Amino acid sequence: MRKSVLAVSVALVVAAVTGKALADPPFDPKDPKMAPYIAGDKRSGYTFAEPETRAMQDDDFTNPGFLWVEEGKKLWSKAEGAAGKACKDCHGDAEKSMKGVGTVYPRFDPHVNSVLILEQKINQCRTERMKADEWKWDSKPLNAMTTFVKHQSRGLPLAVQADGPAAPYFEMGRRLYLQRRGLNDVACKHCHEDYWGQHLRTELLSQGMPNGFPQYRLKWQTLGTAQKRIRGCNEEVRAEPYPWGSIENVALELYATWRANGLKVESPAVRK
């Protein structure tokens, strides 16, 4: 029975790959316009996107993700909580103080003895410094602030650390990345390492690099974080998603982001 399930799942993946039957978005590795989106053999999802999607991302006026950037900018100066503080009171000008912050998360935090993703760090600041309530997962204010902070690192290369105290979480993320999940019995690596550049039905598979998150997805018609995408991938392989911010999802985001080290932050990116 196990063998038959494996055979069917692999067949579904391979049979759905249509090769060159569908036209790929034009990509020339020698095109100087693509240079910012390549790091060695790593390719940003931008290079797999349709020209129209790229154009939407390139124009800050038409990029819908900037609605969240602007909202985050407002929240940066808004005092909340019993302490009566705003982010700006401690961190000043975000363009200076937050520059580079988005390149190092997920990151091990010695105060909680665990790896935190950027959303968790923001909520940590709210509860400990501002004495304010946490923002809910996937809420507009949390997504807006996460996007605003990450945007300050746009154009800088990811440099997530996976050694030292972060190593156990990195290894957990790596195992999860390679682990088959769901009724489809598919692992992250099947799409993003084994079959990238090919089609799964009508979907052109990318390398799964999260350097554009938070990003606006046309499929969602809204902006979402890497946590939302990880949960969505689990649903697509017919697996029960881990809870928002669970150690499993945090570890997986750490590993996935480490894979993208060297690629430049694009947030807010636009994807299909």
C-alpha positions in Angstrom: 0.0 0.0 0.0 2.8 2.4 0.9 4.6 1.6 -2.3 1.4 2.3 -4.3 0.9 5.6 -2.6 4.5 6.7 -3.3 4.2 5.6 -6.9 0.9 7.5 -7.4 2.3 10.6 -5.8 5.5 10.6 -7.9 3.5 9.9 -11.0 1.2 12.9 -10.3 4.2 15.2 -10.0 6.0 13.9 -13.1 2.9 13.6 -15.2 1.8 17.1 -14.4 5.1 18.5 -15.5 4.5 19.6 -19.1 8.0 20.5 -20.0 8.2 23.2 -22.8 4.5 22.7 -23.8 3.9 26.0 -22.1 5.8 29.2 -22.9 8.1 30.3 -20.1 8.5 34.0 -19.2 11.6 35.2 -21.1 14.7 34.8 -19.1 18.2 35.5 -20.2 20.9 35.0 -17.5 23.1 37.4 -19.4 20.5 40.2 -19.4 22.0 42.9 -17.1 18.4 43.7 -15.9 18.3 40.2 -14.4 21.6 40.5 -12.6 20.1 41.9 -9.3 17.9 38.8 -9.1 20.6 36.2 -9.4 23.2 35.0 -6.9 25.4 32.2 -8.3 23.0 29.4 -9.2 20.2 30.9 -7.1 17.3 32.7 -8.9 14.7 34.9 -7.3 11.1 34.2 -8.1 11.2 37.5 -10.1 13.1 35.6 -12.8 10.2 33.1 -13.2 7.5 35.8 -13.2 5.6 37.0 -16.3 6.8 40.4 -17.7 3.6 42.0 -16.6 4.1 40.8 -13.0 7.7 42.1 -13.1 6.6 45.5 -14.3 4.0 45.7 -11.5 6.7 45.0 -8.9 9.2 47.4 -10.5 6.9 50.4 -10.3 6.4 51.5 -6.7 3.2 53.4 -7.8 1.5 50.3 -9.3 3.0 47.7 -6.8 0.0 47.0 -4.5 2.3 45.9 -1.8 3.2 49.5 -1.1 -0.3 50.0 0.5 1.1 47.9 3.3 4.4 49.8 3.4 2.5 53.1 3.8 0.3 51.6 6.5 3.4 50.3 8.3 5.0 53.8 8.1 2.0 55.3 9.9 2.0 52.6 12.6 5.7 53.2 13.1 4.9 56.6 14.6 1.7 55.6 16.4 2.0 55.3 20.2 0.2 52.3 21.6 0.0 50.3 24.8 0.4 51.1 28.5 3.9 52.5 28.0 2.6 55.1 25.5 5.4 54.4 23.1 5.7 54.2 19.4 8.3 52.2 17.5 9.8 55.5 16.5 10.5 56.5 20.1 13.0 53.7 20.5 14.3 53.2 17.0 14.0 56.7 15.4 14.2 56.9 11.7 13.3 53.5 10.3 15.3 54.1 7.1 18.4 54.2 9.2 17.7 52.0 12.2 15.9 49.2 10.3 18.3 49.1 7.3 19.7 45.5 7.2 17.4 44.1 9.8 15.3 42.3 7.2 18.4 40.5 5.9 19.1 38.5 9.1 15.7 37.2 10.1 14.8 34.5 11.0 17.3 34.9 13.8 18.2 33.3 17.1 17.1 35.5 20.1 19.0 34.7 23.3 16.3 36.4 25.4 13.8 33.7 24.5 16.4 31.0 23.7 14.8 30.3 20.3 14.8 31.4 16.7 12.3 34.2 15.9 10.9 35.3 12.6 10.4 39.1 12.0 6.7 39.0 12.9 7.5 37.5 16.3 10.2 40.0 17.0 7.8 42.8 16.2 5.2 41.4 18.6 7.9 40.9 21.2 8.7 44.6 21.1 5.0 45.4 21.4 4.4 43.3 24.5 7.8 44.0 26.3 8.6 47.6 25.3 5.2 49.1 24.5 3.1 47.1 26.9 0.7 46.6 24.0 -1.3 43.6 22.9 0.3 41.3 20.2 -1.0 41.8 16.7 -2.8 38.7 15.4 -1.1 36.5 12.8 -1.8 37.6 9.2 -3.6 40.7 10.4 -3.2 43.9 8.5 -1.2 45.8 11.1 1.3 42.9 11.6 1.7 42.4 7.9 2.0 46.1 7.4 4.7 46.6 10.0 6.6 43.5 8.8 6.6 44.8 5.3 7.6 48.3 6.3 10.6 47.0 8.3 11.6 44.5 5.6 11.3 47.1 2.9 14.1 49.1 4.6 16.5 46.3 3.5 15.3 46.2 -0.1 18.4 45.7 -2.4 20.5 44.2 0.4 21.5 40.6 0.2 20.0 38.1 2.7 22.6 36.9 5.3 20.7 34.6 7.6 22.9 32.7 10.1 22.3 29.0 10.5 25.2 28.0 12.8 25.8 28.5 16.5 22.6 28.4 18.6 20.4 28.5 15.4 21.9 25.2 14.2 19.3 22.9 15.8 16.5 24.9 14.3 18.2 24.9 10.9 18.5 21.2 11.0 14.8 20.9 11.9 14.0 23.1 9.0 16.2 21.1 6.6 14.5 17.8 7.7 11.1 19.3 7.2 12.1 20.6 3.8 13.1 17.1 2.7 10.2 15.4 4.4 7.3 14.1 2.3 3.9 15.5 3.6 0.3 15.2 3.0 -1.9 12.8 0.9 0.2 13.8 -2.1 3.3 12.6 -0.4 5.4 15.5 -1.7 8.3 17.4 -0.1 9.4 21.0 -0.6 12.5 19.8 -2.4 10.5 18.0 -5.1 9.1 21.3 -6.5 11.9 23.7 -5.6 15.0 21.6 -6.1 14.1 18.6 -8.3 11.6 20.2 -10.8 12.2 23.9 -10.7 12.0 25.5 -14.1 9.4 23.0 -15.2 5.6 23.2 -15.2 3.3 21.6 -12.7 0.0 21.8 -14.7 0.0 25.5 -15.6 2.4 26.6 -12.7 6.0 27.3 -13.5 8.0 26.0 -10.6 10.5 28.4 -9.1 13.4 27.7 -6.7 11.2 28.7 -3.8 13.4 31.6 -2.6 11.6 33.7 0.0 13.6 36.9 -0.6 10.5 38.8 -1.7 8.4 38.2 1.4 6.2 39.8 2.5 4.9 39.9 -1.0 1.7 40.6 -2.9 0.4 37.5 -4.7 -2.1 38.0 -7.5 -3.6 34.6 -6.6 -4.3 35.9 -3.1 -5.3 39.4 -4.1 -3.6 40.5 -1.0 -0.2 40.6 0.7 1.1 37.8 2.8 4.2 36.6 4.6 6.3 33.5 4.2 4.3 31.9 7.0 1.2 32.2 4.9 2.9 30.7 1.9 4.3 27.8 3.9 0.8 27.0 5.2 -0.6 27.3 1.6 2.0 24.8 0.4 0.9 22.4 3.0 -2.7 22.8 1.9 -1.7 22.2 -1.7 -0.1 18.9 -0.9 -3.1 18.1 1.2 -1.3 18.2 4.5 -2.6 19.7 7.8 -0.7 23.0 8.1 1.3 23.6 11.3 0.0 26.5 13.4 1.0 30.1 12.6 4.4 30.7 14.1 4.9 27.1 15.2 8.5 26.0 15.8 8.1 23.8 12.7 7.1 26.7 10.5 9.8 29.0 12.0 12.4 26.3 11.4 11.3 25.8 7.9 11.3 29.5 7.2 14.9 29.7 8.6 16.1 26.9 6.3 14.2 28.3 3.2 15.7 31.8 3.8 19.2 30.4 4.4 18.8 28.8 0.9 18.3 32.3 -0.5 21.3 33.8 1.2 23.0 36.2 -1.3 19.8 37.1 -3.1 18.6 40.6 -2.5 15.6 41.6 -0.5 12.7 42.6 -2.8 9.9 43.2 -0.3 7.2 44.0 -1.2 7.6 41.7 -4.2 4.8 40.8 -6.6 4.2 37.2 -7.6 1.6 35.2 -9.4 
